Structures are given as structure tokens and as C-alpha cells.
Amino acid sequence: MLLARPAPAAAASGTRHKKSSAPAQKPLPPAPAPSAAQKEFDRQRAGTLATLKTLREHPLPPGGDLPVVFRPQRTRKREK
């Protein structure tokens, strides 16, 4: 079972922390240029997403015949 601990005296009295005089952070170096494989992946991903968007926006009539009909096949008997 966990019990609540009393707040430290500084936090309980409402005192504020002074801003530290630490130097400003250095800016991050620029990201490396994407490789040829990454560029191709991004290009194919964009094409796939565009195709999916087109397919999803296409209206379909209600009902209709199924494009595939499942017909179970009989199992073959093994020869002894």
C-alpha cells in the first residue's frame, strides 16, 4: 500500500526556483539527407496512399453479387 508523503518545505511554502544561469542550448545539426532507398520508399508510400484514397472514395452500389464464391473441395482418399 502506498502512502502520501508530505511536500518538502520549499515547495510547501510556495517559494519559486531561480532561473539557472546555464548557457543556451546549441542548435541541433541539420538532419542528414535521405538515402536513395528512403526516397524510393517515400515515393511508393505516397503512391499507395493516393491509390487507397481513390479506392475508398469510390461509391459502391448497395448489395450485389460477391466476386468470389467459396466451394469446398472433397478431400482425396489416399491409396494404400
C-alpha positions in Angstrom: 0.0 0.0 0.0 1.3 3.4 -0.9 1.2 6.4 1.5 1.3 10.0 0.5 4.4 11.8 1.7 4.3 15.4 2.9 5.6 18.0 0.5 9.1 19.4 1.0 9.3 22.7 3.0 10.4 24.7 0.0 7.6 23.5 -2.2 5.0 23.9 0.6 5.9 27.5 1.4 5.4 28.5 -2.3 8.9 29.7 -3.0 9.9 29.8 -6.6 13.1 28.4 -8.0 15.5 30.9 -9.5 16.3 30.5 -13.2 19.6 28.9 -13.7 22.3 30.8 -15.5 23.1 27.9 -17.8 24.1 28.8 -21.3 21.6 28.4 -24.1 21.4 25.1 -25.8 23.3 24.7 -29.1 21.1 24.3 -32.1 20.8 20.8 -33.4 22.8 19.9 -36.6 20.7 19.6 -39.7 19.3 16.1 -40.4 21.3 14.1 -42.9 19.9 13.9 -46.5 17.6 10.9 -47.1 19.2 7.9 -48.9 18.1 6.8 -52.3 16.2 3.8 -50.7 14.4 6.1 -48.3 13.4 8.4 -51.2 12.0 5.5 -53.1 10.2 4.2 -50.0 8.6 7.6 -49.6 7.6 7.8 -53.2 6.0 4.4 -53.2 4.2 5.1 -49.9 2.8 8.3 -51.4 1.5 6.4 -54.4 0.0 3.7 -52.3 -1.8 6.3 -50.1 -3.1 8.1 -53.2 -4.5 4.8 -54.6 -6.1 3.9 -51.3 -7.7 7.3 -51.1 -9.2 6.9 -54.6 -10.5 3.4 -53.9 -12.1 4.5 -50.6 -13.8 7.5 -52.2 -15.4 5.4 -55.0 -19.1 4.8 -54.3 -20.3 1.3 -54.4 -23.9 0.3 -55.0 -25.7 -1.5 -52.1 -25.7 -5.3 -52.2 -24.6 -7.1 -55.3 -23.0 -10.4 -56.1 -19.8 -11.5 -54.4 -16.8 -11.5 -56.7 -15.7 -14.9 -55.3 -17.7 -17.9 -54.4 -16.3 -20.5 -52.0 -16.9 -24.1 -52.9 -15.3 -26.6 -50.7 -13.5 -29.5 -52.4 -13.7 -33.1 -51.4 -10.6 -34.5 -49.8 -8.8 -37.1 -51.8 -8.6 -40.6 -50.4 -5.1 -41.9 -50.0 -4.1 -45.0 -51.8 -2.7 -47.9 -49.7 
